Amino acid sequence: MSYPNQNPYGPPQGQPQGPPQPQYGYPQQQPMQPQQPYAPFPAGPMGPGGMPGIPAPQQMPSSTKAARVMLFFLAATGVIGIIIMAVGLNRLSSASANYSGLGGNPEDIFAIGKGAMVFIMILQAAYAAVALVLALQFSKGANGIRIGTIIFGSVSILCSIPFAFAFYGIPSFVLSILIIVFAAKQESQAWFMRPRF
């Protein structure tokens, strides 16, 4: 006595069973081949951020050098600004001593002018010091120096916008933009993220 086929989707009873036939709606698949084990990752030079396979730069890229030179130039312009303000402060002091006004209190007016000039000199000294420190750290600094340079360039742009309409403000404005562009380049990032031993 024969029992009915329990699998209505299988091959009919009594037919020889060979390799499984593809079912309707399923693509035919090739039999599985034994896979080769993966090859080990190539041990090459470590790149920026410890990424293998990307070579780390051995010398400072040209765009990074250009940003460094521009930072030195902005530091020099800060020092020149301090000298100009010191000369102006000296002239204001001598003018206040020789002033014989028609009335009012001229000492208060001259004191406000002197205070403003001293405040500007302090800001210029801080500006020049930050630019100089960033430029000096380019050879051995990490990625924080690059980010600090981009932030410094942004602040420098904002500070030089009022003076960009005059002739003496244009170089600072343009150099600040170029510093941001050169520090944000991928080759500059690779330089600052290189492994240090």
Disulfide bonds with the S-S distance in Angstrom:
none
